[in-house]
Amino acid sequence: MGKTAVEPLIFEISRPGRCAVALPEPDVPPADLPEGLLREELGLPEVSEPDLVRHYTRLSQMNYGVDIGFYPLGSCTMKYNPKINEEMCRLPGFAYLHPYQDEETVQGALFLMYSLQEFLKEIGGFAAVSLQPAAGAHGELTGVLMMRAYHLDRGEPHRDVILVPDSAHGTNPATTTMSGLRVVEIPSDDRGNVDLAALRAACEAHGDRLVGMMLTNPNTLGLFDEHLEEIAGLVHQHGGLMYGDGANMNALLGIARPGDLGFDVLHYNLH
C-alpha cells in the first residue's frame, strides 16, 4: 500500500449485523444496570473480524517508524529504544504498578530507581541526580530553574541571561524563554566549535546578568567542542553556571564525565 492511500473510517466500513468477536456466556450472575445508564443504541461500528484486522493493519502500515526509515533528529525514544526495552516495561511487576500503591508494595521498583539514580550520578560525575523530570525538555526546564534558584539564593535576582550556541538543540532557547530568562546566541567558528571571541565578548557584555550557558556536547554537528574547559572557565569566571544538554550522552559514556569537564547541571537522555 502506498503512503498516499486513503483508509476509510471504521464507521464507513461498518455494516449492520456484522460482528468481530463472539463473547462467551458469562460465568457469573448478570447484574442489572441502573435505569439511567441503559441505552438502546451504542453507536459502535459493526465489522467482521477480517475487516477489523485489515483496517488497523493498513493504518499501522501508514505510520512512519524506525523499522522502515531513519529519524534524522528528534523523536529520540522511537529512534533509539531497543525492542527489548518495550518487552521489559510490559513485565507484570512494572505494568501493573499504581502510583498510589503503599510504599511497602513497590520496594522492588524503588530499589531499581534508586540504583539507576546512583549509576547516573557516577556516570555523570555529579553530587546528586533526580529522576523526577519525565523527558529531556522537562529535564532542561528543571535544570535551568535550578540555576535560576541558585542565583536567587545568592541574592542576585538581576541575573537573567542564558548563553546558547547556534549549534544547540532547539529546546535550549525554548527552555530559557519558558524559565523567564533571555537568550543570547553565540555563533560557531569555522570548525564547528563555540566561537571563543564571541563568547568572551558576550560574557563581558552580560557578565553581571549571566545565569549560565547551555551547551550540547557533542553538539548537533556531531562534534566534541575542542575548547570545552576554556568555555566553562569563562562562564564560571563571570559567575555563571554551565548547563549540559545530555541528548548525546551516549557518545561520552565511559569516556568522559560531564561533571569533570566543568558542567554544573545536566539532563540525561537515556537512549
Secondary structure, 3 states (H helix, E strand, C coil): CCCCCCCCCCCCCCCCCCCCCCCCCCCCCCCCCCHHHCCCCCCCCCCCHHHHHHHHHHHHHHCCCCCCCCCCCCCHHHHHCCHHHHHHHCCHHHHCCCCCCCHHHCHHHHHHHHHHHHHHHHHHCCCCCCCCCCCHHHHHHHHHHHHHHHHHHCCCCCCCEEEEECCCCCHHHHHHHHCCCEEEEECECCCCCECHHHHHHHHHHHHHHEEEEEEECCCCCCCCCCCHHHHHHHHHHCCCEEEEEECCHHHCCCCCCHHHHCCCEEEECCC
